[in-house]
Amino acid sequence: MKAEQLHGRWAVRFTDPPAGLPERATMRLQRHAEFSESLAGTVSRDLGQAAGTPTMAGHSAEAALAGDLDEGMLLLDESSDRISITGTWNGEMQPGSCGRVYQGRWKDTSASAAPDAADVPFTLTRLPSP
């Protein structure tokens, strides 16, 4: 797979997210403006829908993404303030999915994250083109 094959919209589902992080989000990936073989994009979350809990500190409803597809591994850094890394995404394509499903782990790296914060399992599923 090449990074360009991941361009488009993705549904995100978190398994057992921490308080303040909703179970679902939407990700949009595209070509990175400076590094043509890399990815850029956004992840959008309805933080008000996180099971009635207060918004997760250190995160915004829309965060910037940048990263790469390296030997089948999807590696993305997330930034809620477009300055510091507030989350990391590490996932891999699921066998038999033809590049339409990735599973992995998201880690809260924001300043408000607990030092022992558990990684959160996620599944990305490609959405149809509009």
C-alpha positions as CSV (number, residue, x, y, z in Angstrom):
1,M,0.0,0.0,0.0
2,K,1.0,3.6,-0.6
3,A,0.0,6.6,1.5
4,E,-2.1,8.0,-1.3
5,Q,-4.4,4.9,-1.1
6,L,-5.4,6.1,2.4
7,H,-6.6,9.5,1.1
8,G,-10.3,10.1,2.0
9,R,-12.7,9.8,4.9
10,W,-12.6,7.2,7.6
11,A,-14.9,6.3,10.4
12,V,-13.1,5.9,13.7
13,R,-14.4,3.7,16.5
14,F,-12.6,3.6,19.9
15,T,-13.0,0.5,22.2
16,D,-13.4,1.5,25.8
17,P,-12.4,5.2,25.4
18,P,-11.5,7.1,28.6
19,A,-13.9,9.6,30.1
20,G,-14.3,12.6,27.8
21,L,-13.3,10.8,24.6
22,P,-16.3,9.8,22.5
23,E,-16.5,6.3,21.1
24,R,-16.8,7.6,17.5
25,A,-15.0,10.1,15.4
26,T,-14.3,10.9,11.7
27,M,-10.9,11.1,10.1
28,R,-9.9,12.8,6.8
29,L,-6.6,11.9,5.3
30,Q,-4.9,13.6,2.3
31,R,-1.5,14.3,0.8
32,H,0.8,16.2,3.1
33,A,1.5,19.7,1.7
34,E,5.3,19.6,2.2
35,F,6.1,15.8,2.0
36,S,4.3,14.2,-1.0
37,E,4.8,10.6,0.3
38,S,3.3,11.5,3.7
39,L,-0.2,12.0,5.1
40,A,-1.9,15.0,6.6
41,G,-5.5,15.5,7.7
42,T,-7.9,16.0,10.6
43,V,-9.7,13.9,13.2
44,S,-13.1,15.3,14.3
45,R,-14.8,14.3,17.5
46,D,-18.1,15.4,19.1
47,L,-16.6,15.9,22.5
48,G,-20.0,16.8,23.9
49,Q,-21.2,13.3,23.1
50,A,-18.7,11.5,25.2
51,A,-21.2,9.7,27.5
52,G,-22.2,13.0,29.2
53,T,-18.7,13.4,30.7
54,P,-16.7,16.7,30.7
55,T,-14.6,17.3,27.6
56,M,-11.3,15.5,27.7
57,A,-8.6,18.1,28.8
58,G,-5.9,18.8,26.2
59,H,-8.0,17.8,23.2
60,S,-10.2,19.8,20.7
61,A,-13.1,18.8,18.6
62,E,-10.9,18.9,15.5
63,A,-7.3,18.1,15.7
64,A,-4.6,18.1,12.9
65,L,-2.9,14.9,11.8
66,A,0.4,14.2,10.1
67,G,2.3,11.0,9.5
68,D,3.2,8.1,7.3
69,L,2.4,4.7,6.1
70,D,5.6,2.8,6.8
71,E,5.8,-0.9,5.7
72,G,2.1,-1.3,6.3
73,M,2.0,0.5,9.6
74,L,-0.1,3.7,9.8
75,L,1.8,6.1,12.1
76,L,0.1,9.5,12.8
77,D,0.7,12.3,15.2
78,E,-2.3,14.3,16.4
79,S,-2.2,17.9,17.5
80,S,-5.1,19.7,19.1
81,D,-3.3,23.0,19.2
82,R,-1.3,22.6,16.0
83,I,1.9,23.0,18.0
84,S,2.4,20.1,20.3
85,I,1.6,16.4,19.8
86,T,-1.5,15.5,21.8
87,G,-2.0,12.0,20.6
88,T,-0.4,9.2,18.6
89,W,-2.0,6.7,16.3
90,N,-0.3,3.4,15.4
91,G,-2.3,0.9,13.3
92,E,-2.0,-1.7,10.7
93,M,-4.2,-2.9,7.8
94,Q,-6.4,-5.8,8.6
95,P,-5.8,-8.9,6.5
96,G,-8.5,-9.4,3.8
97,S,-9.8,-5.8,4.1
98,C,-8.1,-4.6,0.9
99,G,-6.9,-1.5,2.7
100,R,-10.4,-0.5,3.9
101,V,-9.9,-1.4,7.6
102,Y,-7.0,-0.5,10.0
103,Q,-6.8,-1.4,13.7
104,G,-4.4,-0.2,16.3
105,R,-3.9,1.9,19.4
106,W,-4.3,5.6,20.1
107,K,-2.3,7.2,23.0
108,D,-3.1,10.4,24.8
109,T,0.2,12.4,24.9
110,S,-1.4,15.7,25.9
111,A,0.0,17.7,28.8
112,S,-3.1,16.6,30.8
113,A,-2.6,12.9,30.1
114,A,-1.9,10.7,33.1
115,P,1.6,9.2,33.0
116,D,0.1,5.7,33.1
117,A,-2.8,6.4,30.6
118,A,-3.7,3.2,28.8
119,D,-3.5,3.0,25.0
120,V,-7.0,3.0,23.5
121,P,-7.8,0.4,20.8
122,F,-9.3,1.9,17.6
123,T,-10.7,0.7,14.3
124,L,-10.6,2.8,11.1
125,T,-13.1,1.9,8.4
126,R,-13.0,3.7,5.0
127,L,-16.2,5.7,4.3
128,P,-17.6,5.9,0.7
129,S,-16.6,8.9,-1.3
130,P,-19.2,11.7,-1.2
